[in-house]
Amino acid sequence: MTVLERLKDAVGAKGFSTEASEIAPHLEEWRGKYHGHSPLLLKPASTAEVSAILRICNETGTALVTQGGNTGLVGGQIPLRGEVLLSTQRLNKLRALDQSGMTLTAEAGVALAQVQHAADDKHLLFPLSLASEGSCTIGGNVATNAGGTHVLRYGMTRALVLGLEVVLPGGTVLEMLRALHKDNSGYDLKQMFIGSEGPLGVTTAATLRLFPKPDVAVTALAAVASPDCAVKLLGAMQAHTGGMLSAFELMPRIAMEFVTRHIEGARDPFASPSPWYVLMEATGGQHANLTASFEDGLADAITLGLVADAVVASSAAQTAALWKLRENISESQKREGASIKHDIAVPVAAIPDFLAKATPAVLAIAPGARAVSFGHLGDGNLHFNFNSPQAGDDPQFLALWEDLQQTVHDIVKEFGGSISAEHGIGVMKAAQLPRYKSHEELDAMRALKRTFDPKNILNPGKLIPPGLRL
Ligand SMILES: Cc1cc2nc3c(=O)[nH]c(=O)nc-3n(C[C@H](O)[C@H](O)[C@H](O)COP(=O)(O)OP(=O)(O)OC[C@H]3O[C@@H](n4cnc5c(N)ncnc54)[C@H](O)[C@@H]3O)c2cc1C
């Protein structure tokens, strides 16, 4: 039997496809930047089937790429070298929900939105929230340590995972689905796999933390003069609300213009333009008098000159309208044509200085480029993006990509930041890693990869820089 026949045999007739039309959507990612090819799509329906697949791949040295919802933004899920593709789409069961213990166990292929809804049905909250939540999966969220809009209050995916079930490349199953908040009984092995992007093992299920569902949410859009005012406003609002902010998002004027130009129904709520805006939200229980402390905080900020103007949503429809402005920035950027993007993090207090240094450095390389720097200011994470000088595709602008990216990432390093705040390294940034991580850190990463996947069968060429011996 050939390897491919053995793999098909391991999953049965429903568990694989060689149909080009079924495989095709798995070969290209959301931005259309990476295109792959694969002779076989595997769709295991159980942990035992994943284990059987990995045992065969390891024994025969057959490379394999794991794919969840295919919403990753750094190409990690695409079989660029013709690898076998393992889709988690049939690992789709919610295994358990413990209402009083506030935990939920979901298989890797369950969509994030399905987990949110299951929690919501029990008046609980799973706080991970991404614009891709209808398609991305829990396995993908764990692999990428996904962030999103509520990290400020609840942390990244890493902070939301209590237990994991992982299959190692040799087929060994690590059953670590413990619903424990405290467990100092040795190395916390699950952490090795969270944010590891797939090259160490295949996650088949996760036990997740749920939270009480807030009864009250206050949302406001504030017009601010500068990123410096925005950082000061963050501190002031956290103090006023007793740390109840759950989102604090920065947007420049141009983002407001793009969204209101391209997205139907999006409207600028202010009478006059402001150079920057902050979308903020605080959530809590009925007893907390949150609305009053939030509005007091905003009034103080206006008196202190930190905020020029503000609108507080007074209905669910108004809340949705404010979030629509923030959530459609990426989509409207796409409609404006070519863009060069960076997903960076620096310490929160350094954001104004970073913007003041990095923006002119980019404009010196790409005169006229339109800076659309927005994002999760409360976490020090900016999507430091630039659209081409004119609307439409612009090959000359895109040709500057590498030069521009290196300039930005070098400045990020100067500020003690990260070149990937939440999207990961994948194939997109693997070659750049040696410039920004120490030799010692890279050695430790390679040692981990060797330990878990000595034959380099899982997601080869992803995360670990090319050309470096494993
Ligand atoms: C419109 C849009 C908005 C987004 N917003 C955000 C955001 O705010 N914050 C954020 O962090 N990300 C964001 N993302 C990126 C993306 O949605 C996340 O990285 C998400 O966690 C990926 O999940 P997925 O199931 O689609 O994984 P995939 O894209 O299928 O895979 C991503 C990586 O994880 C690995 N992987 C997937 N499943 C497994 C598994 N079961 N075991 C081992 N490895 C696995 C893959 O091999 C690959 O390396 C956004 C993407 C889009 C398209």
The ligand as an SDF file (V2000), in Angstrom:
LIG
                    3D

 53 58  0  0  0  0  0  0  0  0999 V2000
  -11.1310   39.2730    9.1570 C   0  0  0  0  0  0  0  0  0  0  0  0
  -10.1230   38.6750   10.1030 C   0  0  0  0  0  0  0  0  0  0  0  0
   -9.9590   39.2440   11.3440 C   0  0  0  0  0  0  0  0  0  0  0  0
   -9.0360   38.7030   12.2510 C   0  0  0  0  0  0  0  0  0  0  0  0
   -8.8840   39.2900   13.4730 N   0  0  0  0  0  0  0  0  0  0  0  0
   -8.0040   38.7700   14.3500 C   0  0  0  0  0  0  0  0  0  0  0  0
   -7.8230   39.3760   15.6460 C   0  0  0  0  0  0  0  0  0  0  0  0
   -8.4330   40.3770   15.9980 O   0  0  0  0  0  0  0  0  0  0  0  0
   -6.9430   38.8050   16.4930 N   0  0  0  0  0  0  0  0  0  0  0  0
   -6.2390   37.6780   16.1530 C   0  0  0  0  0  0  0  0  0  0  0  0
   -5.4600   37.1820   16.9750 O   0  0  0  0  0  0  0  0  0  0  0  0
   -6.3640   37.1130   14.9240 N   0  0  0  0  0  0  0  0  0  0  0  0
   -7.2210   37.6180   14.0210 C   0  0  0  0  0  0  0  0  0  0  0  0
   -7.3590   37.0460   12.7900 N   0  0  0  0  0  0  0  0  0  0  0  0
   -6.5150   35.8960   12.4190 C   0  0  0  0  0  0  0  0  0  0  0  0
   -7.1600   34.5110   12.5960 C   0  0  0  0  0  0  0  0  0  0  0  0
   -8.5770   34.5790   12.5700 O   0  0  0  0  0  0  0  0  0  0  0  0
   -6.6830   33.8520   13.8890 C   0  0  0  0  0  0  0  0  0  0  0  0
   -5.2920   33.6360   13.8030 O   0  0  0  0  0  0  0  0  0  0  0  0
   -7.3780   32.5240   14.1960 C   0  0  0  0  0  0  0  0  0  0  0  0
   -7.0250   32.1200   15.5090 O   0  0  0  0  0  0  0  0  0  0  0  0
   -7.0090   31.3880   13.2330 C   0  0  0  0  0  0  0  0  0  0  0  0
   -7.9210   30.2950   13.4360 O   0  0  0  0  0  0  0  0  0  0  0  0
   -8.2400   29.2670   12.2500 P   0  0  0  0  0  0  0  0  0  0  0  0
   -9.0910   28.1740   12.7970 O   0  0  0  0  0  0  0  0  0  0  0  0
   -8.7750   29.9560   11.0630 O   0  0  0  0  0  0  0  0  0  0  0  0
   -6.7940   28.6810   11.9530 O   0  0  0  0  0  0  0  0  0  0  0  0
   -6.0770   28.4170   10.5560 P   0  0  0  0  0  0  0  0  0  0  0  0
   -6.0030   29.6470    9.7530 O   0  0  0  0  0  0  0  0  0  0  0  0
   -6.6870   27.2330    9.8880 O   0  0  0  0  0  0  0  0  0  0  0  0
   -4.6160   28.0230   11.0710 O   0  0  0  0  0  0  0  0  0  0  0  0
   -3.7740   28.9780   11.6730 C   0  0  0  0  0  0  0  0  0  0  0  0
   -2.5150   28.2750   12.2200 C   0  0  0  0  0  0  0  0  0  0  0  0
   -2.8810   27.3690   13.2660 O   0  0  0  0  0  0  0  0  0  0  0  0
   -2.5150   26.0180   12.9450 C   0  0  0  0  0  0  0  0  0  0  0  0
   -3.6190   25.1650   13.4190 N   0  0  0  0  0  0  0  0  0  0  0  0
   -4.9510   25.2840   13.1470 C   0  0  0  0  0  0  0  0  0  0  0  0
   -5.6440   24.3540   13.8240 N   0  0  0  0  0  0  0  0  0  0  0  0
   -4.7460   23.6270   14.5300 C   0  0  0  0  0  0  0  0  0  0  0  0
   -4.8570   22.5120   15.4260 C   0  0  0  0  0  0  0  0  0  0  0  0
   -6.0390   21.9700   15.7130 N   0  0  0  0  0  0  0  0  0  0  0  0
   -3.7070   22.0070   15.9700 N   0  0  0  0  0  0  0  0  0  0  0  0
   -2.5090   22.5500   15.6710 C   0  0  0  0  0  0  0  0  0  0  0  0
   -2.3490   23.5910   14.8380 N   0  0  0  0  0  0  0  0  0  0  0  0
   -3.4490   24.1350   14.2740 C   0  0  0  0  0  0  0  0  0  0  0  0
   -2.3320   26.0200   11.4270 C   0  0  0  0  0  0  0  0  0  0  0  0
   -1.4330   25.0010   11.0160 O   0  0  0  0  0  0  0  0  0  0  0  0
   -1.7970   27.4230   11.1810 C   0  0  0  0  0  0  0  0  0  0  0  0
   -0.4210   27.4790   11.4360 O   0  0  0  0  0  0  0  0  0  0  0  0
   -8.2660   37.5790   11.8600 C   0  0  0  0  0  0  0  0  0  0  0  0
   -8.4390   37.0080   10.5960 C   0  0  0  0  0  0  0  0  0  0  0  0
   -9.3540   37.5500    9.7240 C   0  0  0  0  0  0  0  0  0  0  0  0
   -9.5260   36.8970    8.3790 C   0  0  0  0  0  0  0  0  0  0  0  0
  1  2  1  0
  2  3  1  0
  2 52  2  0
  3  4  2  0
  4  5  1  0
  4 50  1  0
  5  6  2  0
  6  7  1  0
  6 13  1  0
  7  8  2  0
  7  9  1  0
  9 10  1  0
 10 11  2  0
 10 12  1  0
 12 13  2  0
 13 14  1  0
 14 15  1  0
 14 50  1  0
 15 16  1  0
 16 17  1  0
 16 18  1  0
 18 19  1  0
 18 20  1  0
 20 21  1  0
 20 22  1  0
 22 23  1  0
 23 24  1  0
 24 25  2  0
 24 26  1  0
 24 27  1  0
 27 28  1  0
 28 29  2  0
 28 30  1  0
 28 31  1  0
 31 32  1  0
 32 33  1  0
 33 34  1  0
 33 48  1  0
 34 35  1  0
 35 36  1  0
 35 46  1  0
 36 37  1  0
 36 45  1  0
 37 38  2  0
 38 39  1  0
 39 40  1  0
 39 45  2  0
 40 41  1  0
 40 42  2  0
 42 43  1  0
 43 44  2  0
 44 45  1  0
 46 47  1  0
 46 48  1  0
 48 49  1  0
 50 51  2  0
 51 52  1  0
 52 53  1  0
M  END
$$$$
